[in-house]
Amino acid sequence: MRTLRVPRFIANKSAVELLMNGSVQIPQAGLNSPARVVGSAVGPFDIVTDVNDLLSFRIDSGPRQTLRLFHGDQVRTTDLVLPLNVQATGVLFSESRGHLVMETTTKGSSSKIFLEPTQDDATGADIGTGHVTLGLNNRYEVQGQTVVPGWVIENVRATVPPLQPSQLRFVSPLRTFANFFEVSYYTQLEVCPRCHGIGTEHDFVPDNLGDPDIVENEDLLLQMVEKIILTVLGSDPFAPWYGSDLVTLVGSKATPFIRKEVRRQITTALSKLQNIQSQQQKIQLVSDGEFLARVDQVTVDSAPNIPTLFLVNVAFTTRSGVQRDVSQALNFGGPIDLLGPPNPNANLEAFIDQQTGLLRRA
């Protein structure tokens, strides 16, 4: 596999994040590992001068490096690390459970460690063989790896710029199909698959600790009041009694009878909510803050100069004694208005402009 398809256009290429197996972030340059060697012997070690106190190796394509080990009886592995790191170039020494570890500072397939003993210039014999003492094999080469190759962003096909789908292409094939990848990216609002172009996403929002930010008590009741009022009666096949019949008033103009009918629909819906909560608290906890104790007032007014726009305010009290209210602008404009503007929301937009003092210029 070399490509990862994303369903929408990537709007900001610098903000793309690629995650492997849900936890490992893959940079655009790829994920590479250094060359790494772990000695098989466990310290402490007996290091004798001119006997086993020399360690020789090459890093990548560099020259041979010969380091002198800290000598003495029963030398701990941790005591070897600092003197070796002071002398070495391109490699870091560390200790792991008594073993000596060598790791290149570079990463990827070009990173190499080649262990070779120091030889006597006259005889060619191996001298100062610290490799044997530390459990590092002579004339042994290890190479770094490319765990995940680098990747680039490209368009799948030229449709209608700039909204064509995009894809991530790896510069070389992946070696395994056992991993799974997630792509996080920004796209254009009109093609967003999460909010579907409305700019609002109704999804869990995590808090600073990563836990879902849950709406509770009075704030939850506010949501429930709005939901049952605005849900179309009969639209839920599992609870056809849930909601209100306000949709039947589409096309109506603000007469005293219609205002009374809007108030009746809202009051009926809230009575259903109270009945739901009364039944619910018999089998599970309903907090005092989220329980609708009483509906104090429902006011329905018509907007000035917009006969099909109603301004609704519902005031209520929770069982905890907290008073809250919710307001909605309900636009009952008819579906066809031969004399009106082509935009069905024009009346509502005009009212908002009038109330906020804005002037929209064509």
C-alpha positions, 0 to 999 in steps of 0.5 A, spaced: 500 500 500 502 506 498 496 511 498 491 513 503 485 516 500 481 522 504 474 523 502 475 531 502 479 536 499 485 538 504 485 545 505 491 546 509 497 542 508 501 544 513 496 542 519 495 535 516 496 529 522 498 522 520 497 517 526 498 510 526 495 505 531 491 510 534 498 513 538 504 514 534 504 520 530 508 520 523 511 526 521 511 528 513 519 525 513 517 518 516 518 514 522 525 512 522 529 508 527 536 508 529 542 503 528 542 500 535 546 494 538 545 491 545 551 488 549 549 480 551 554 481 557 551 484 564 555 488 568 559 489 573 565 488 568 573 487 570 576 492 565 584 491 565 588 496 561 591 494 555 588 488 555 580 489 554 579 497 555 579 499 548 572 499 544 573 500 536 567 501 531 565 505 525 558 510 525 555 510 518 560 512 513 565 515 518 572 513 520 574 508 525 573 510 533 577 507 538 574 509 545 578 507 552 573 504 557 573 506 564 578 500 567 578 497 574 575 491 578 567 490 578 566 496 574 558 498 573 555 499 566 553 506 568 560 508 570 562 506 563 556 510 559 559 517 561 566 516 559 564 513 552 559 519 551 565 524 552 569 520 547 564 518 542 561 522 535 555 520 532 553 515 537 550 515 544 551 510 550 546 508 555 545 502 560 539 497 560 538 492 565 546 492 566 547 491 558 551 496 555 547 500 549 549 503 543 545 507 538 546 512 533 544 519 533 542 519 525 536 514 523 533 510 517 537 505 513 543 510 512 544 509 519 550 504 521 554 501 527 560 497 525 564 493 530 571 492 529 577 490 534 583 494 534 589 491 531 596 491 533 600 495 527 606 491 527 602 484 528 595 485 525 593 481 532 586 484 535 588 488 542 584 491 547 578 487 545 573 490 550 568 488 545 568 481 548 568 483 555 561 487 553 558 482 549 559 486 543 560 481 537 566 483 533 566 485 525 558 485 526 554 491 523 547 493 524 543 498 520 537 503 522 530 502 519 525 506 516 519 504 520 514 508 516 516 511 509 515 519 508 509 521 505 506 527 500 499 530 499 496 530 492 490 531 489 486 525 486 483 528 480 482 535 477 475 536 478 472 543 480 478 546 484 479 547 490 474 542 492 477 536 489 479 530 494 486 529 496 490 523 498 496 521 502 502 518 498 508 514 501 514 515 498 515 508 498 511 502 499 509 500 506 512 493 509 506 491 513 498 491 512 498 490 520 497 497 522 492 502 521 492 509 520 488 516 521 488 522 518 486 529 521 485 535 516 482 541 515 477 542 509 472 547 506 466 548 510 461 546 504 464 539 503 465 538 511 463 531 512 462 532 519 458 538 520 455 537 512 456 545 511 452 548 517 459 550 521 456 546 527 458 539 529 454 536 534 459 531 537 463 529 544 467 535 546 473 533 551 475 537 557 483 538 559 483 531 561 480 528 555 474 526 558 467 528 555 464 534 557 457 532 559 452 537 559 448 537 566 443 539 570 440 546 568 444 546 562 441 539 560 434 541 561 435 547 557 437 543 551 431 538 552 426 544 552 429 546 546 429 539 543 422 537 544 419 544 542 423 544 535 422 536 534 417 535 529 411 531 532 411 523 529 418 524 526 421 519 531 419 512 529 420 509 536 417 515 539 412 518 535 408 522 540 415 526 542 415 533 539 410 539 537 406 540 531 409 547 530 410 545 523 403 545 521 403 552 522 408 554 516 405 559 512 401 562 517 401 570 519 401 573 526 394 573 528 391 572 535 389 565 534 396 563 531 399 566 537 395 562 541 396 556 537 403 556 538 403 557 545 398 551 546 403 547 542 409 549 546 405 548 553 403 541 550 410 539 548 413 541 555 407 537 559 410 531 555 417 533 558 414 533 565 411 526 564 417 523 561 421 525 567 416 523 572 417 516 569 424 516 568 426 518 575 422 511 577 428 507 574 434 512 574 436 518 577 434 525 575 437 531 578 433 537 581 437 541 576 435 537 570 428 536 572 422 541 569 418 543 576 413 548 572 413 552 566 412 559 569 410 563 562 410 562 555 410 568 551 409 569 543 410 575 540 410 577 532 416 581 529 415 588 527 414 588 519 415 581 519 408 577 519 410 570 519 416 571 524 414 569 531 419 571 537 418 565 543 420 566 550 419 560 555 420 561 562 421 555 567 423 553 574 427 547 575 426 542 581 432 545 585 429 552 584 433 555 579 429 559 574 431 559 567 428 561 560 429 560 553 428 564 547 427 562 539 425 566 533 420 561 529 419 563 522 413 560 519 414 563 512 410 560 506 414 555 502 412 559 495 412 567 495 411 570 488 411 577 490 417 576 495 425 575 495 427 568 492 431 567 499 426 564 504 430 566 510 430 574 507 425 576 512 429 573 518 435 576 516 432 583 515 429 582 522 436 580 525 439 586 521 434 591 523 435 589 531 443 589 530 443 595 526 447 592 521 446 594 513 447 589 508 449 592 501 447 588 495 
